[in-house]
Amino acid sequence: MKIRNILATKGATVITIHPEQTLKEAVALLAGHRIGALVVVDGSGNLAGIISERDIVRKAAEKDIHLTLPVSEVMIPDVITGTPQDDPKAVLQSMTDRRFRHLPILEQGKLAGIVSIGDVVKALLEEYEGEIDTLQTQISQG
Amino acid sequence: MTQPGTETNPLRVAIVGSGPAAFYAADHLLKQGGLAVEVDMFDRLPTPYGLVRGGVAPDHPKIKTVTKAYEQVAANPRFRFYGNVEFGKHVCLEDLRAHYHQILYATGAQTDRKMGIPGEDLKGSHPATEFVAWYNGHPDYRDYQFDLSQERAAVVGVGNVAIDVARILCRTPEELKATDIAAHALEALSQSKVREVYLLGRRGPAQAAFTNPEVKEVGEMADADTITLPEEVQLDALSKAEIERTKDRATTKKVEILQGYALRKPDGKLRKLAIRFLVSPVELFGDESGRVVKMRLVKNVLYATEAGTISPKATDQFEELPVSLVFRSVGYRGVALPGVSFHDKWGVILNEKGRVMDPDSKQPRVGEYTSGWIKRGPSGVIGTNKPDSIETVNNMLEDLAVGQVLQPTNPDVAAAEALVRQRQPQHVTFADWLKLDELELSNGKAQGRPRLKFTRVEEMLAALGR
């Protein structure tokens, strides 16, 4: 299995936001789409950062948060990215070790999607379930 | 109108395709308590089971026993099989929309990815899928020719399909005779002059996708030695660190077996299987007649991507490998269905968790769903399609609950049957298939073989007295 197989069942739309948009807009997008992070892209569609629920919560804990703040002030600009060829097991390991939960996926430099730790865990779980099912079938039918 | 799903107005579902994903979806649908469901399953071939029949290696009979579970699903009186009926030819999307509340596409990944290197289309260079379909008796590939008079063959890739192809090329006629390999393939492979088979992996032994039983199996072939090169099966620092961190016993074992093959002295067997690592083909070269005669390989080193995947990186060292037969097995992709939104780059139906999406409105297309390899791309084993199909079916049921289903003008079992009969008088039912199955088994028995497959549609129809 590759990250490609996880992206394949997530439609082709990625929810993005621009750095100059406000936190209010970010919060509305996160809630409206029931997602945990937004990919931040600049005017030419290039990856500029990522902003997650966690980033907003942390900012709010620091000081009184103004929802009029631009996304660029809260987003994480140094984003770790992946490719469709990445291995979900390795990605999960990196997410755990380096404590990030969303991985924007680039294909030939262009944003192709985003996978969350939940997506990866679900896919790996189904892969293991499938393997167990196949083994059990072979034992019981054979 | 009341919601479909009652005894008087059952939920009518059409499933296109009859492989594992199709059967797991049918099973989950028919198991729903308190919901009356009628499932009609279509396949362009007269025979069901998709890659279990046409893909799984003939020398892996145990894997094929999973069809027993599918037979039980098909025995449900609310299930019908319409074989030899092609979507887009005999029935189209509009026909299905007029007869069913929900449509599920489970057509799998039917073609291969290309390597994208010069010389790939030379004579003698084939997709591994075609060879697999040919030796498994798929009617579309019945008359394909593979030049087995050549001595040296390369199989590009180290997944399950690649190792299947390499193993079949190395088997003796006696070994093959004990399997349900198609008769034409048995005959051709019995005359095979292939003596050396190279299985080529881009990455190292720890990253090879084939499983441990398969690696062990190639070490136990009757008349073929399996070898590896000591320098290619040594663990690099990155892979070693990863195995230690994840305590991955299966991978440790796999590497051990492969290292063991490096120590083996050739036994003087007829054939040789060399499993190579850290090499990628960069070009195929042909002779004046346009037939492949050699391959240039670049040696790779491993590095970790930003997200942590151990990946190959080409060096400036090259190697030439004389081979006159090349099978590429570097990935598969689905084929678009007429009228169904497709994600061309990924080779899957455009979908969100199995709901087919409209590419323009970005909204689900009411009543259309997908599961299996045409949904997620090729990955996993047969059983992986079970959770995949269950996810899709659960979304179908969720949509049904809120009335998001098609409004067929004619949701009647008999009406659909009449339509099929009219469009394809030569359709094959599940009872017909069971008869074919029995005939294949008894024809095989007569020749001392587990099964003798019908490999032409006309033969199948003739056997059914048509």
Interface residues (C-beta under 8 A of the other chain):
Chain A: M1 K2 I3 R4 N5 I6 L7 A8 T9 K10 G11 A12 T13 I80 T81 G82 T83 P84 Q85 D86 D87 K89 A90 V91 Q93 S94 L103 E107 L125 E126 E127 E129 G130 E131 I132 D133 T134 L135 T137 Q138 Q141 G142
Chain B: K62 I63 T65 V66 K68 A69 E242 R245 T246 A304 T305 E306 A307 G308 T309 I310 S311 H343 K345 W346 V348 L350 N351 E352 K353 G354 M357 P359 K362 K375 R376 G377 P378 S379 G380 V381 I382 G383 T384 N385 K386 P387 D388
